[in-house]
């Protein structure tokens, strides 16, 4: 058979086309082989994530899942690469926004191995919430835990809205053990806890019965210790009906963080102090005073600070409380340096700021006030203590009626304080103080 010129040309063109197709096929195959070689050598997980997304978008869910499974398997291999690249996270995130529960579980599992805050996004949380699957919820909590454990807390809280994810997922939880472990990790944050922890602390209080490690109290302490906004934080906490009973309950259980929380509240909030007094704070402190003897100074400090609140109800509660007289009745050997300082400040505040004859009479007749004055006046090396104490004595001796002055003089007669005052010239060089003390000592009973 002979070919015509046209048929010969057509056949030649067909062969050329086949040749070019084969060339393109080989080039494509070579490119794929090159990519495959790169993957085999380095296990480029970003490339696998891209393939998983491409197959997912084409509707080939099974092939997409196969790639996801491979990513999950290779994620912790020392030969894998780009596990934590932004592209890897983004490709996986796009799949997670519309996938089924099974695929979402695989993505969450991979994210747990990446544990970067970039893994978190509202769409991922929304998917977990939509399915309301307890296993998915727990996986999300594990992801939050690993992110909190492996990243800077300040960055997570201030830049990544991490607390919101923690609060939102709590609504779906049955088991809070790991959730509160995350809360414990956040308790180290001190920059602006009053700003970022408000929703979190209320959630913690709501589920407090499941807080086995009492992480909630670290969050509370962080909030009220914030220098910028501690008073507002305290006021915010006081709006929760459970707050005061919660703290006092833990105080009765000898929780040291509860002591720190109460100390901060007494320092910063008049309203908070009064509310705690109304809930029997002083009685609880008194019951614990000797049981928690190692915290004696802390209890003394709290009691002394309450005296700085100028309120008739508060002062009446303090001076008639058992803990007040327990402190005044302590032996000198039972007191530390700071105990002397706090007690002298407390008595000076009571005597000088509340010039009230009934109060003075009560101190002299119903408490061990005079007994404690003797201890305080012997602390020659503690200048502040000596000054506070002599200030109390002179003010009480000269600011009220002659009857009270005589009662005071009678009460110190034969007591250690009388001996110290008699030798006042060896303690103070101020002639004015010496003369006033001698005038007081020369008063006779009728």
Backbone torsions as a table, in degrees:
resi	resn	phi	psi	omega
1	UNK	NA	132.0	-179.0
2	UNK	-99.6	138.6	178.1
3	UNK	-89.0	137.9	172.4
4	UNK	-78.1	168.7	178.8
5	UNK	-61.5	-39.8	-177.9
6	UNK	-69.1	-42.6	-178.0
7	UNK	-69.3	-35.2	177.3
8	UNK	-64.5	-40.5	178.3
9	UNK	-65.5	-40.2	-179.9
10	UNK	-64.9	-42.3	179.6
11	UNK	-64.8	-40.4	177.9
12	UNK	-62.2	-41.5	179.7
13	UNK	-64.5	-38.9	-180.0
14	UNK	-64.1	-41.9	178.6
15	UNK	-65.1	-39.5	177.5
16	UNK	-61.2	-43.9	-179.5
17	UNK	-61.4	-44.4	178.8
18	UNK	-62.1	-38.2	179.6
19	UNK	-62.5	-46.4	-179.5
20	UNK	-65.9	-38.0	177.1
21	UNK	-61.4	-43.1	-180.0
22	UNK	-65.2	-40.1	177.4
23	UNK	-60.9	-47.1	-179.9
24	UNK	-63.1	-39.4	179.2
25	UNK	-61.7	-44.7	-179.6
26	UNK	-66.4	-37.8	177.8
27	UNK	-63.5	-45.2	179.4
28	UNK	-61.4	-44.1	-180.0
29	UNK	-63.5	-40.3	178.7
30	UNK	-64.1	-41.6	178.4
31	UNK	-61.8	-45.5	178.5
32	UNK	-61.2	-43.0	179.8
33	UNK	-63.6	-37.3	178.0
34	UNK	-64.4	-45.0	179.0
35	UNK	-63.8	-41.6	179.1
36	UNK	-62.6	-41.0	179.0
37	UNK	-62.4	-41.4	177.5
38	UNK	-61.4	-44.2	-178.9
39	UNK	-64.4	-45.2	-179.0
40	UNK	-60.6	-39.0	-178.3
41	UNK	-72.9	-44.5	-173.3
42	UNK	-112.2	-8.8	-173.4
43	UNK	50.9	64.3	-178.2
44	UNK	-71.9	98.8	-174.5
45	UNK	-73.9	-24.1	174.6
46	UNK	-63.2	-40.6	178.7
47	UNK	-65.4	-41.6	177.5
48	UNK	-63.9	-40.5	178.5
49	UNK	-63.3	-38.1	177.3
50	UNK	-63.5	-45.0	177.7
51	UNK	-61.0	-42.8	-179.7
52	UNK	-59.2	-42.0	179.4
53	UNK	-67.9	-41.9	-179.2
54	UNK	-62.1	-45.6	178.5
55	UNK	-66.2	-36.3	178.5
56	UNK	-63.3	-44.1	179.9
57	UNK	-66.2	-27.2	177.7
58	UNK	-80.5	-9.0	-178.8
59	UNK	92.5	2.9	178.1
60	UNK	-89.1	77.0	-173.4
61	UNK	-64.7	-38.0	-177.9
62	UNK	-63.4	-44.9	179.7
63	UNK	-67.1	-37.2	176.3
64	UNK	-61.1	-44.3	179.1
65	UNK	-62.2	-38.7	178.9
66	UNK	-58.9	-42.8	178.8
67	UNK	-66.7	-39.7	178.7
68	UNK	-62.8	-40.5	178.8
69	UNK	-62.9	-40.7	178.3
70	UNK	-64.7	-41.4	177.0
71	UNK	-58.6	-45.5	-178.5
72	UNK	-62.7	-38.1	180.0
73	UNK	-70.0	-40.4	-175.2
74	UNK	-86.2	-7.1	-169.7
75	UNK	-57.6	-35.0	-176.5
76	UNK	-103.7	12.6	177.6
77	UNK	-76.4	141.1	179.3
78	UNK	-69.5	-14.4	-179.3
79	UNK	-95.5	-3.7	-178.9
80	UNK	-78.8	156.3	-179.5
81	UNK	-136.0	153.2	173.2
82	UNK	63.7	25.3	176.0
83	UNK	-60.5	-40.3	-173.3
84	UNK	-101.9	18.6	177.9
85	UNK	-71.6	152.1	179.1
86	UNK	-60.3	-37.4	179.0
87	UNK	-62.6	-43.9	178.3
88	UNK	-57.9	-47.8	-179.8
89	UNK	-62.1	-41.5	-178.1
90	UNK	-66.6	-45.7	179.5
91	UNK	-59.1	-45.3	179.5
92	UNK	-65.6	-38.8	179.5
93	UNK	-63.1	-37.3	178.9
94	UNK	-65.7	-38.1	176.0
95	UNK	-64.6	-41.7	-174.8
96	UNK	-66.2	-22.5	-174.8
97	UNK	-69.1	-21.4	-175.7
98	UNK	-139.7	11.3	-174.8
99	UNK	-83.0	175.0	176.7
100	UNK	-84.9	178.1	-175.6
101	UNK	-62.1	-39.3	-177.0
102	UNK	-63.3	-47.9	179.0
103	UNK	-65.3	-40.7	-179.9
104	UNK	-59.9	-38.8	179.0
105	UNK	-62.0	-38.8	178.9
106	UNK	-67.0	-43.6	179.3
107	UNK	-60.8	-44.7	179.0
108	UNK	-61.1	-38.2	179.1
109	UNK	-64.0	-40.4	177.3
110	UNK	-67.3	-43.4	179.2
111	UNK	-58.7	-34.9	178.5
112	UNK	-63.0	-26.4	178.1
113	UNK	-85.3	-19.8	176.9
114	UNK	-86.2	-42.7	178.6
115	UNK	41.0	43.4	171.3
116	UNK	-102.5	149.1	-179.9
117	UNK	-60.8	-22.0	178.6
118	UNK	-64.4	-17.2	177.3
119	UNK	-67.0	-24.9	-177.0
120	UNK	-83.5	134.6	171.6
121	UNK	-157.3	156.4	-176.5
122	UNK	-58.5	-31.3	-178.7
123	UNK	-68.0	-39.6	178.1
124	UNK	-62.9	-47.2	178.0
125	UNK	-60.4	-42.3	-179.7
126	UNK	-60.1	-39.9	178.5
127	UNK	-63.5	-44.9	179.2
128	UNK	-61.9	-42.7	178.7
129	UNK	-65.4	-37.2	-176.6
130	UNK	-64.5	-41.1	-176.8
131	UNK	-77.7	-27.3	-179.1
132	UNK	50.7	40.5	179.5
133	UNK	-97.3	123.4	-174.0
134	UNK	-61.0	-34.6	178.9
135	UNK	-67.5	-41.4	177.8
136	UNK	-65.5	-40.3	178.4
137	UNK	-60.5	-45.1	-179.8
138	UNK	-65.6	-36.8	176.7
139	UNK	-63.4	-38.9	179.0
140	UNK	-65.3	-39.3	177.8
141	UNK	-64.9	-40.4	176.5
142	UNK	-60.8	-41.5	177.0
143	UNK	-60.1	-46.2	178.4
144	UNK	-60.1	-41.6	-179.6
145	UNK	-62.5	-45.3	-178.5
146	UNK	-67.2	-35.4	176.9
147	UNK	-66.5	-44.0	179.8
148	UNK	-65.2	-34.2	-176.8
149	UNK	-75.1	-27.3	-170.3
150	UNK	-115.9	10.3	-179.8
151	UNK	-135.1	162.6	-179.9
152	UNK	-67.6	125.5	-177.1
153	UNK	-60.5	-41.8	-179.8
154	UNK	-57.0	-44.4	-179.5
155	UNK	-64.9	-43.8	-179.0
156	UNK	-60.9	-43.8	-175.0
157	UNK	-75.4	-44.4	-172.5
158	UNK	-86.4	-28.4	-173.8
159	UNK	-112.3	-20.2	-170.6
160	UNK	-116.2	4.4	179.5
161	UNK	53.9	36.3	-174.0
162	UNK	-61.4	-38.4	-177.1
163	UNK	-61.6	-37.0	-179.8
164	UNK	-61.3	-41.7	177.9
165	UNK	-62.8	-39.8	-179.1
166	UNK	-66.0	-42.6	179.8
167	UNK	-67.6	-44.3	-177.2
168	UNK	-63.1	-43.6	-176.6
169	UNK	-70.5	-21.8	-179.7
170	UNK	-61.0	-26.9	-177.9
171	UNK	-67.9	-16.8	-177.8
172	UNK	-108.6	2.1	-172.4
173	UNK	-86.4	145.2	169.4
174	UNK	-107.4	-35.4	-179.2
175	UNK	-113.6	119.5	-173.5
176	UNK	-102.8	7.6	-173.9
177	UNK	-57.3	-53.8	-178.6
178	UNK	-73.9	-28.8	177.4
179	UNK	-59.9	-45.3	179.4
180	UNK	-72.5	-23.6	173.0
181	UNK	-65.6	-35.1	175.5
182	UNK	-66.9	-42.8	177.7
183	UNK	-57.5	-40.9	179.1
184	UNK	-61.5	-40.4	177.9
185	UNK	-63.8	-36.0	-179.8
186	UNK	-73.7	-18.2	-177.7
187	UNK	-63.9	-12.2	178.2
188	UNK	-81.7	-8.4	-176.7
189	UNK	-75.7	129.5	-175.8
190	UNK	-128.0	-4.7	-174.6
191	UNK	-63.2	-64.0	-178.3
192	UNK	-140.7	55.4	-177.6
193	UNK	-61.6	-29.6	179.4
194	UNK	-63.2	-27.7	179.9
195	UNK	-83.7	-39.9	-170.7
196	UNK	-98.5	-14.3	-171.6
197	UNK	-102.9	2.4	-173.3
198	UNK	-60.2	-51.8	179.5
199	UNK	-66.4	-37.2	-178.7
200	UNK	-64.0	-44.5	-175.5
201	UNK	-67.1	-35.4	177.5
202	UNK	-68.0	-36.2	176.1
203	UNK	-65.8	-41.8	178.2
204	UNK	-60.0	-45.5	-179.6
205	UNK	-64.4	-37.9	179.5
206	UNK	-59.5	-38.8	-177.0
207	UNK	-109.5	27.4	-171.9
208	UNK	-58.5	-30.1	-177.9
209	UNK	-63.7	-20.1	179.9
210	UNK	-99.4	4.8	179.9
211	UNK	-89.2	84.1	-174.4
212	UNK	-68.9	-31.8	-178.5
213	UNK	-94.6	3.1	178.0
214	UNK	57.3	40.5	178.6
215	UNK	-64.8	-26.2	179.9
216	UNK	-54.8	-37.3	-175.1
217	UNK	-70.5	-28.1	174.6
218	UNK	-68.1	-38.1	177.5
219	UNK	-65.6	-44.3	178.9
220	UNK	-61.1	-46.8	-178.9
221	UNK	-63.1	-39.5	178.1
222	UNK	-61.7	-41.5	-178.7
223	UNK	-64.4	-48.1	-174.1
224	UNK	-82.6	-5.7	175.2
225	UNK	-95.3	-2.8	-178.4
226	UNK	-68.8	118.6	-174.8
227	UNK	-63.3	-31.8	-173.7
228	UNK	-75.8	-30.9	-169.2
229	UNK	-148.4	32.9	-173.6
230	UNK	-66.7	-35.1	-178.8
231	UNK	-66.1	-42.4	177.3
232	UNK	-64.9	-34.8	177.8
233	UNK	-64.4	-43.1	178.8
234	UNK	-62.7	-46.5	179.3
235	UNK	-60.3	-38.3	178.7
236	UNK	-64.0	-44.1	179.9
237	UNK	-65.8	-34.8	-179.1
238	UNK	-66.5	-18.4	178.0
239	UNK	-73.2	-15.4	178.7
240	UNK	-86.4	121.2	-175.5
241	UNK	-59.9	-26.8	-176.2
242	UNK	-85.3	-14.5	-167.3
243	UNK	-60.1	-53.9	-174.5
244	UNK	-63.2	-47.1	179.3
245	UNK	-63.0	-34.5	178.3
246	UNK	-62.2	-46.8	-178.8
247	UNK	-67.8	-44.3	-178.8
248	UNK	-67.3	-34.7	176.7
249	UNK	-61.5	-42.6	178.4
250	UNK	-71.7	-31.1	175.2
251	UNK	-62.5	-44.4	178.7
252	UNK	-62.8	-26.1	177.6
253	UNK	-88.8	9.7	175.3
254	UNK	67.6	34.9	177.5
255	UNK	-77.9	119.8	-175.8
256	UNK	-68.4	-32.8	178.1
257	UNK	-65.8	-34.4	177.2
258	UNK	-62.3	-37.7	176.9
259	UNK	-62.7	-43.3	179.3
260	UNK	-63.9	-39.3	179.6
261	UNK	-64.2	-46.5	179.5
262	UNK	-62.9	-40.0	178.1
263	UNK	-57.8	-46.7	-179.9
264	UNK	-63.3	-41.1	-178.7
265	UNK	-66.0	-42.3	179.0
266	UNK	-64.4	-34.7	178.8
267	UNK	-69.1	-36.1	-166.6
268	UNK	-110.9	-21.0	-170.0
269	UNK	-131.8	114.1	175.0
270	UNK	-65.4	-44.6	-179.8
271	UNK	-60.9	-45.7	179.7
272	UNK	-62.6	-40.8	179.1
273	UNK	-60.3	-47.0	-179.2
274	UNK	-62.3	-43.1	179.9
275	UNK	-62.7	-40.7	178.3
276	UNK	-67.9	-36.7	176.1
277	UNK	-63.2	-40.5	179.1
278	UNK	-65.4	-20.2	178.1
279	UNK	-102.1	27.5	170.9
280	UNK	70.3	34.0	178.4
281	UNK	-57.5	-47.3	-175.2
282	UNK	-64.3	-36.3	178.4
283	UNK	-64.9	-42.2	179.5
284	UNK	-65.1	-43.3	178.1
285	UNK	-60.3	-40.9	179.8
286	UNK	-64.1	-42.6	-179.9
287	UNK	-63.7	-30.6	-176.2
288	UNK	-93.7	-9.8	-168.7
289	UNK	-55.2	-48.2	-177.4
290	UNK	-87.7	-22.9	176.4
291	UNK	-70.7	-33.3	-179.5
292	UNK	-114.7	56.5	-172.8
293	UNK	-59.8	-28.5	179.3
294	UNK	-67.2	-14.7	178.8
295	UNK	-107.2	19.2	-178.9
296	UNK	-55.5	-43.8	-178.3
297	UNK	-64.7	-38.4	178.4
298	UNK	-64.0	-42.7	179.1
299	UNK	-65.9	-38.7	177.8
300	UNK	-64.2	-41.9	179.3
301	UNK	-62.1	-44.4	178.7
302	UNK	-60.8	-48.0	-179.1
303	UNK	-61.0	-43.5	179.9
304	UNK	-64.0	-41.0	-178.4
305	UNK	-66.5	-32.7	178.3
306	UNK	-61.6	-32.2	-179.6
307	UNK	-65.3	-17.7	-179.8
308	UNK	-80.9	-3.5	176.5
309	UNK	-89.2	111.0	-175.3
310	UNK	-80.5	89.8	-176.3
311	UNK	-152.2	127.4	-175.5
312	UNK	-58.6	-41.2	179.4
313	UNK	-61.1	-44.7	-177.9
314	UNK	-63.2	-46.7	-177.8
315	UNK	-64.4	-40.5	177.3
316	UNK	-61.3	-43.8	179.1
317	UNK	-61.1	-41.9	-177.1
318	UNK	-66.9	-57.2	-171.1
319	UNK	-69.6	-21.3	178.4
320	UNK	-95.6	2.3	-177.5
321	UNK	-81.8	154.3	179.3
322	UNK	-68.0	-36.7	-177.1
323	UNK	-67.6	-32.8	179.0
324	UNK	-60.9	-48.7	-178.5
325	UNK	-75.1	-28.0	175.3
326	UNK	-60.6	-42.0	178.9
327	UNK	-65.3	-44.7	-178.9
328	UNK	-66.7	-23.9	-176.8
329	UNK	-90.3	0.8	-178.9
330	UNK	-66.9	143.8	175.2
331	UNK	-73.2	156.3	-178.9
332	UNK	-57.8	-36.8	-177.9
333	UNK	-69.2	-17.9	-178.9
334	UNK	-88.1	-3.3	-173.9
335	UNK	-106.4	138.6	175.2
336	UNK	-95.0	171.9	-179.8
337	UNK	-53.6	-49.1	-178.2
338	UNK	-67.3	-30.3	175.8
339	UNK	-59.5	-47.5	179.2
340	UNK	-58.9	-43.2	-178.9
341	UNK	-63.0	-48.8	-176.9
342	UNK	-65.8	-40.3	-179.6
343	UNK	-66.4	-41.9	179.5
344	UNK	-64.7	-38.0	176.8
345	UNK	-65.3	-40.9	-180.0
346	UNK	-62.4	-47.7	-178.1
347	UNK	-68.2	-38.6	176.7
348	UNK	-61.6	-42.8	179.1
349	UNK	-61.7	-45.5	-179.1
350	UNK	-63.7	-47.0	-172.8
351	UNK	-76.4	-43.0	-174.8
352	UNK	-84.5	-34.4	-177.3
353	UNK	-88.7	-17.0	-179.8
354	UNK	-124.7	67.5	-179.1
355	UNK	-68.3	92.1	-173.3
356	UNK	-142.4	119.3	-174.6
357	UNK	-63.0	-35.8	178.5
358	UNK	-63.8	-40.2	177.8
359	UNK	-63.8	-45.9	-179.7
360	UNK	-61.5	-42.3	-179.4
361	UNK	-61.8	-41.4	179.7
362	UNK	-64.7	-44.3	179.7
363	UNK	-59.5	-39.8	-176.5
364	UNK	-75.6	-31.4	-172.2
365	UNK	-105.7	-24.1	-173.3
366	UNK	-114.5	-4.3	-177.6
367	UNK	-132.1	174.8	177.2
368	UNK	-94.8	37.5	-178.7
369	UNK	-58.0	-50.2	-177.8
370	UNK	-64.0	-39.1	178.4
371	UNK	-59.2	-43.8	-179.6
372	UNK	-69.6	-34.8	178.1
373	UNK	-56.3	-37.5	179.3
374	UNK	-62.7	-41.4	177.8
375	UNK	-64.7	-44.7	-175.0
376	UNK	-65.3	-39.4	-176.3
377	UNK	-73.3	-7.6	177.8
378	UNK	-97.9	4.4	-179.9
379	UNK	-90.0	68.3	-172.2
380	UNK	-61.1	-27.6	-177.7
381	UNK	-84.0	-11.8	-179.4
382	UNK	-103.1	91.3	-173.7
383	UNK	-58.6	-44.5	-178.2
384	UNK	-61.2	-40.9	-179.8
385	UNK	-63.2	-44.6	179.9
386	UNK	-62.7	-44.4	-178.8
387	UNK	-65.8	-43.3	178.8
388	UNK	-61.7	-41.4	-175.6
389	UNK	-69.5	-46.0	179.4
390	UNK	-65.3	-31.3	176.3
391	UNK	-63.6	-42.5	177.4
392	UNK	-60.7	-48.0	-175.3
393	UNK	-62.2	-49.7	-177.0
394	UNK	-67.1	-37.6	-179.9
395	UNK	-65.5	-44.7	179.9
396	UNK	-68.6	-32.8	-177.2
397	UNK	-73.6	-24.8	-170.2
398	UNK	-122.1	-9.8	-171.4
399	UNK	-95.8	-8.6	-176.2
400	UNK	-120.3	-157.8	-175.5
401	UNK	-74.5	163.0	176.4
402	UNK	-61.8	-32.9	-179.6
403	UNK	-62.0	-42.3	-179.8
404	UNK	-69.2	-39.8	179.3
405	UNK	-60.8	-42.1	178.4
406	UNK	-64.9	-39.5	178.2
407	UNK	-62.9	-42.1	179.2
408	UNK	-62.4	-45.9	-179.8
409	UNK	-61.6	-39.1	179.9
410	UNK	-66.2	-40.4	-176.5
411	UNK	-67.6	-28.8	-178.8
412	UNK	-89.9	-8.5	-177.3
413	UNK	-60.0	125.4	178.2
414	UNK	78.6	0.1	-179.6
415	UNK	-93.7	160.5	179.2
416	UNK	-53.5	-34.1	-178.0
417	UNK	-63.6	-32.4	-179.9
418	UNK	-64.9	-41.5	180.0
419	UNK	-64.0	-43.0	-179.5
420	UNK	-63.2	-44.3	-178.7
421	UNK	-66.0	-34.2	179.3
422	UNK	-62.6	-29.5	-179.9
423	UNK	-106.8	33.0	-174.4
424	UNK	-61.6	-27.5	-177.1
425	UNK	-65.8	-18.1	178.3
426	UNK	-88.3	-7.1	-177.3
427	UNK	-106.7	-47.8	-178.6
428	UNK	-114.1	140.3	177.7
429	UNK	-93.5	-10.7	-177.5
430	UNK	-71.8	112.3	-177.1
431	UNK	-62.8	-31.7	179.4
432	UNK	-63.3	-43.4	178.5
433	UNK	-65.4	-44.0	-178.6
434	UNK	-60.3	-45.1	-179.2
435	UNK	-63.8	-41.8	-179.7
436	UNK	-64.4	-39.4	179.1
437	UNK	-66.2	-43.3	179.9
438	UNK	-66.0	-37.4	175.8
439	UNK	-59.8	-42.8	-179.9
440	UNK	-64.7	-43.4	-177.3
441	UNK	-68.3	-23.4	-178.0
442	UNK	-83.0	-6.3	179.2
443	UNK	-70.2	132.2	-178.4
444	UNK	-107.0	152.0	174.1
445	UNK	-75.6	143.2	176.8
446	UNK	-73.8	NA	NA
